[in-house]
Amino acid sequence: MNTPRIDLSPLRSQFPALQETDANGRPYVYFDGPGGTQVPQRVMDAMADYFVRANANHGGHFITSRRNDDTIDQTRTAMADFFKAPSAAEIVFGANMTSLTFSFSRAIGRMLQPGDEIIVTHLDHDGNIAPWVALKEKGIIIKWADFRREDCRLDLDHLASLLNAKTKLVAVGYASNAVGTINPIAEIAEMVHAAGAWLWVDAVHYAPHGPIDVQHTGCDFMVCSAYKFFGPHVGALWGRLDLLEQLSAYKVRPSKTTPPQKFETGTLNHEGLAGVSGAIDYLAEVGRHYGNPLPSIDVDARNEYSGRRRELKQAMDAIMAYERPLFVNLLTAIQKIPGTRIYGITDPMEFDHRCPTLAFTREGFAPSQIAEHLGNQGIFVWHGNYYALAVTERLGVEDSGGMVRVGLAHYNTEEEIDRLIAALNNM
Ligand SMILES: Cc1ncc(COP(=O)(O)O)c(C=O)c1O
């Protein structure tokens, strides 16, 4: 399959890291996006500009503090657009997804009684498991939903069988950072709500690959991390306002008592927030230049896709359309390498249910050996479990070193895939 003829070079040139070369002048190949993507220049500029013009704490009666207040407000609005949230008051910033999830599991735990149940899944990153399992110390019962070994899709029948009147929360990933599966969040939300529970969604892996719409998916909380979508190391959470209001945050006394600030412990990473705005501006620009006009069916009566929301949707649709055939080519080429085993969905008809993230093992080679061989040639991939320990354990590969993970982002190219395949054939 051919990648659509989108000229990515104007985009690649915005990422200084993509211009880096090894000692032989060969450009580095970044297939490590699921562990953190590269950032465009404007993200760095926004962060540097913060330090020059706005480096002060918030809420002061002087110009640098006011500028910082503006940065925080603007970034909250930008993240609300990214999540397609009803309001910016529903956006909570934190250090990263894991810290936000621990902080919310503690706050949610305050409302639960011993014997209440929480469901986690074997398909998740531990950042969406350990914070919930920690509530066992309060007498909360943790149940585990399984996935199908053959294609790494969540077993929805199994999930349904675990739901009951005692279930208070279900924690699922939007997409698996190990095997790429995209879960049907809207369908899961219906099941979870029918049982009277809340749905917590980890969108960290999905965020750089497709449009997000918390209202359409119908979940109650969603959390992601800007360093996975071309920004700096900042975590961002969306939560339903009534729930954010109900929850009792762990906070210091002088800080605000209303959401979202009541959940933002200590001083935020202000320079990071400036960078998050830069990343969202970048994506909006991708939408303006590369996006197809949205079909009129997407432009609903409330005009939810106006302005930047429309640009972000167009950007993420364009990114999906670019990554899909690139991934097909990667998969087809890797499948031809003798002794490789691919984990996850491999049927192209089912690719609506996966991200362009490929996990594989190869007979006769440990995953770390493959990653090191590639790394020595300037091709960056991850090996091991990438903290998706429940996945590697379930697949029976944890004790043999996990899997090699090749993660495509929209800045990757066919030529880079060719280099990867040549290097793998040359082991
Ligand atoms: C799917 C998924 N969830 C959660 C995390 C943890 O994110 P953070 O580093 O922001 O805590 C990651 C990081 O790799 C991830 O891929």
The ligand as an SDF file (V2000), in Angstrom:
LIG
                    3D

 16 16  0  0  0  0  0  0  0  0999 V2000
   -0.5180    3.9960   27.8190 C   0  0  0  0  0  0  0  0  0  0  0  0
    0.3050    4.7120   28.8460 C   0  0  0  0  0  0  0  0  0  0  0  0
   -0.2600    5.0330   29.9980 N   0  0  0  0  0  0  0  0  0  0  0  0
    0.4060    5.6870   30.9540 C   0  0  0  0  0  0  0  0  0  0  0  0
    1.7270    6.0330   30.7780 C   0  0  0  0  0  0  0  0  0  0  0  0
    2.4270    6.7840   31.8680 C   0  0  0  0  0  0  0  0  0  0  0  0
    2.5010    8.1000   31.5010 O   0  0  0  0  0  0  0  0  0  0  0  0
    3.3370    9.1520   32.3430 P   0  0  0  0  0  0  0  0  0  0  0  0
    4.7650    8.9360   32.0140 O   0  0  0  0  0  0  0  0  0  0  0  0
    2.8140   10.4640   31.8870 O   0  0  0  0  0  0  0  0  0  0  0  0
    3.0450    8.9020   33.7870 O   0  0  0  0  0  0  0  0  0  0  0  0
    2.3730    5.7140   29.5830 C   0  0  0  0  0  0  0  0  0  0  0  0
    3.7930    6.0040   29.3880 C   0  0  0  0  0  0  0  0  0  0  0  0
    4.4710    5.3730   28.6170 O   0  0  0  0  0  0  0  0  0  0  0  0
    1.6350    5.0310   28.5930 C   0  0  0  0  0  0  0  0  0  0  0  0
    2.1820    4.7090   27.4150 O   0  0  0  0  0  0  0  0  0  0  0  0
  1  2  1  0
  2  3  1  0
  2 15  2  0
  3  4  2  0
  4  5  1  0
  5  6  1  0
  5 12  2  0
  6  7  1  0
  7  8  1  0
  8  9  2  0
  8 10  1  0
  8 11  1  0
 12 13  1  0
 12 15  1  0
 13 14  2  0
 15 16  1  0
M  END
$$$$
